[in-house]
Amino acid sequence: MSLELTVEDSLLLEKHRLERLRSFFADTLAKCCLHLDRNNSLKIHCSEPWMVDQLLSEIEQLRWYVWILVGAKRLSICFAQEEVYRASTRKPSKRSQRLHTA
């Protein structure tokens, strides 16, 4: 029995992680298209402006859940084929900033 993940295993795991994310933002994400690309960025495509407004009102929580549940490094929210929001899912802490500058 192999312990390595197959392509099918990885796709199934990704699907379940995105479904879990949807469950925390059920009112809006249930109607949005989610796409996790190879660069580990999650794009959320919204079909209605109220969905964008709702997600932006909960952006700190959304960024946290995207990082914890999906493992994405970046988050984008799109409406009418335009990106209206883009950010890292994690803000670097002061300690990590000092480590990078030292």
N, C-alpha and C positions, 0 to 999 in steps of 0.2 A: 504494500500500500504506500503510495507516494504522498509525501507531505507538502509537495510543491503545489502552488496554485496554478491552475490552467487558465487559459484566456476566458473560458466560460465561467470559471469560479470567480475571476476578477470582475467580470461584467455583472454577475449575480450579486456580488458583494457591493459593487457601486450602486446597483439598482436599489438594494435594501437600505443603504446609507441615505440615498436621496429620498426614499419613501419615509424614512425616519425623520428627516429634516422637514418634509412636508407635514408630518403629523404635529409638529410644534407650531406651525404657522398655517393651519388648515384652512382658514378663511381666505387666504390670499394665494398661497403656493399651490393649492389644489387646482387652481385655474391657470397657473403659469407653467411655462416650459423651462425645464432645468437642463443645463448642458455643462458637464464637467470635461474640460479639454485635457490634452496631454501635458500641458504646462501647469496642471493642477489649479486651474482657475475655474470658478463656477460662474456661469452666466445664467441669469434669471430673466426670461423674456415674458413681459407682462402684456396682456391684451387690452387692459383698461387702465386709465390714469389713476383711478382710486386705488388700484392694487399697488402701484408705485408709491403713492402717498402713504398707504398703510405700512408697506415695508420700510420706507424711509423713517416713519415715526418710531419704528422698532429696530433701527439700524444697528445699535450696539449689541443688542441681544442676537439679532440675525447674524452679525459677523462672528460672534462667539460660537453659535451653534454650527455655522458653516465650517469653522475651523475644527471644532471638537468632533462633530458627527461625520462630516464629509472629508475632512483633512485638506481642504482647499486652502491655498496660500493667498488667493485673491478672489474678490467678489465683484461682480458687475451686475447692475440692474439695467435692463433695456426696455424701451417702449417705442413702438412704431419704428422699429429697426434702428434706433439710435440709443447709444449708451448714455444714460442719464446719471449714473453713479458708478464709481469704481474706487476700490480701496483694498488695502491689505486686510486680511482677516485678523491679523494680530498687530498690535502696536508694540514696538520694541520697548522693553522696560529700560529704565535709566541704567541699570546694571549692565544690560547687554549692550547699550550704546557705549558705555565706558569701555567694555571689553573690546569692542570693534575699533575704537579710536586709540586704544593703547598700543 
